[in-house]
Amino acid sequence: MSSTGVQAQPGQAPLYQNFSPTFTPSVLSPDVDVVTIFPEYLGVPFDSFATSSVLPADDPWAIKATALANSAKATGKPLMVQIVLTRDIVVAKAVNQGGVSVVQPGWVSGCIDMTNPAYANLGTAYVNYATWIARTFAPKYMVVAIEANLYYVYCGGNTASWQSLVNIERRAYDAVKAVNSSILAFPSYKLEELYGQTLTGWDQTQWRALANFKKDRLGLATYPSSNRVNGVFINPYQLPSDYLARARNRNWFEPKIVITETGWNSASISLRYLGNCVYNYIYSSPEFQAAYMERLLYSASVSSFDHVSWWSYRDLIPSSVMTACHPDSAPPYPECNGDIWCATVNNWRITTNGWTPGFAELAFKTFGTMGMMQYDGSPNAATVALWRRFRSLPVVGQ
């Protein structure tokens, strides 16, 4: 059982960061068996990795990533490290600017065409990046392509570009295993897209397109609260009993399931849309969060999942930000009256990926209060108590 240390740090770049001076890996380590790390928030120095898997000791990105690895390894817990080239959007690029590593999101717009000669070195750079990460972090688990099926779903299906992406994953898998054959390497698949955003669905054509990925585990990322029934967002009591295990129930020859990331918000989402406040657009509560966690851990137990990672240990943003409808404002954000979270929300509304302001705010808040702990570290009592009870149970049949 594991969790992450990702939190939003308003007024800083990048906004989402792995851990902070007040939220170190040692803070979450007593409540997990494995520490999960998402280094994508550092960006990927594709130019540096285009020719080698070795970086100079004074490379600013390498210094940051090595410090992250060392702090996580200092807990003495095994690590699960998750990396990504692209979902439907390419991971941010890290660029060395005068000795400072600068993260550049959106350096490729929309779905990347992996067959474009302009990106001919991207696969090699990513494989070298995977090699560096495996060597530096020495993880027990390594997700070599986060939510890989999102590219298939949103970027054209089984195209030549998709086949190129599959080939890159296979090369990255081989490179990681060459570093240490005991590393459990695999991609993750987003469950909701595999189910066609329905509670009972199954996309067999999509599943066949995933067949050539190399994997030691069946990695599944899932956020079931995004499902709707008759246009209304579901609650956790509506989940079918096979929701989390369906992929392996239908394909018994697959390796054991690892839930690579999952969660449910403890607070409702309110947002501003076309100048109007929409309160409780997606309703939730601490009881909903605990109910989902109970379903998750029960499924993991009865279906013999290998591992479960909860997103995240602490809330990404304060619950007061989730439930607020901040006024529209533009830099220097006078309507925010010095509220840094108001300024942060408005920055997302106007700058994120060309989305509409309302959708951008929704994307910002979608993962906001999934923590077992609140933003300041105080517990979401029912959820963390449930987590600790399950962790205390003896491991059987491993």
Disulfide bonds with the S-S distance in Angstrom:
Cys111-Cys155 2.08
Cys277-Cys325 2.06
Cys336-Cys342 2.03
